[in-house]
C-alpha cells in the first residue's frame, strides 16, 4: 500500500527511525496532506525531545491537543512525560499487604517478605508506559479523529515503546493472578488482626481496565487495515544497518510496515561542488543497496526525498516536502 493510500484509508500511521533523519518533518508533512484531503487528523509526538511544534512553527502547550492555525482538520499534541496520570498512580506501588496492620510477626515471615517484594515490583519500562497510556487514550476511546499520526522517538525508544503492550500485559496478568490468589488470604488475615474500616482497594479494577486497553491497542497496532509503520532513514551505511534491525523488530511484534522513506538525497544538478559530488556518489551507492535490501528483500515501497537547500519547517516548506513524500 502506498503512503497516499495509507493516509486516505488507515486509522493510524507511525513514523520512526534513527535520530535526526527527518521523522518529524515526514510526519508533519503527511499530517498536513491528510488534513487538507478531508481527514480530521491528529498528530502526536511521543519523542521525549519534542520538535513537533518547531516543525509546524507553532507553540504547543505540553499535553494539550492544539488546533494547527491555517490548516483545517489538523490538531497537534506533544505528550507531556511528566503528566499526572492520577488514575494509574498506584500502578507501581500495588501491594496486597499494604495497610493490613498485621503484627510484626507476620510481616517478618519469609513468605510474607517474598510476597511483598513481588507485589511492589515496578512494571518494566514504566516511563514509556506513561506515554503509552496517553496513546491508548486516543486509540481506545471515542474521538473525532479519522487519522492519528505518531511522530515516534528514535529507534531504541520506539522499539521499547512498541514492545510495551506485550510486556505490560504479561506483567499485569501475573500480578492479577497473584492478587486474586492472595486476596482471600489477605482479607482473612486482616479480619483476624484488625477491625478498622479501610478504604476500598480498587487496584484490581484499574489493572483489569488497563490490561483490556493494552490488549485492544495491541490488536489495533498489528492490524494492517488500521495501522502501518513508515520507516524514515538517510542513505548512509549506519542508517541501513539500523533500519534493517528496526524492520526485523517490527516483524517480531507483527507491526505492519510497507514504506521506507530515504531522506536528504543530493540531487544531480550542474552546480554541485566537489564535496557535494562526492557525497552524491556515496549516497547513490547506498541507495542502490537500500533498494536491493528493502525494496527487493523486504518488498517495501522506497520513497526518495531530496535534500532541500533550506530548512524544512512551517506550512509552505512542509507542503513542498509533501510533493516528494506523497506521490
Secondary structure, DSSP 8 states (H G I E B T S, - for coil): --HHHHHHH-SEEEEEESTTSSHHHHHHHHHHHHHHTT--EEEEE--SS--HHHHHTS---TT--EE-TT-TTEEEEE--TT---GGGGGGG---TTTT----HHHHTSHHHHHHHHHHT---TTHHHHHHHHHHHHHHHS--S-SEEEEEEEEHHHHHHHHHHHHHHHHHHHHHHHHHHHHHHHHHHHHHHH---------HHHHHHHHHHHHHHHHHHHT-TTTEEEEEEEESSHHHHHHHHHHHHHHHHTT--EEEEEEEEE----TT--HHHHHHHHHHHHHHHHHIIIIIIIS--EEEEEE--SS---HHHHHHHHHHHH--
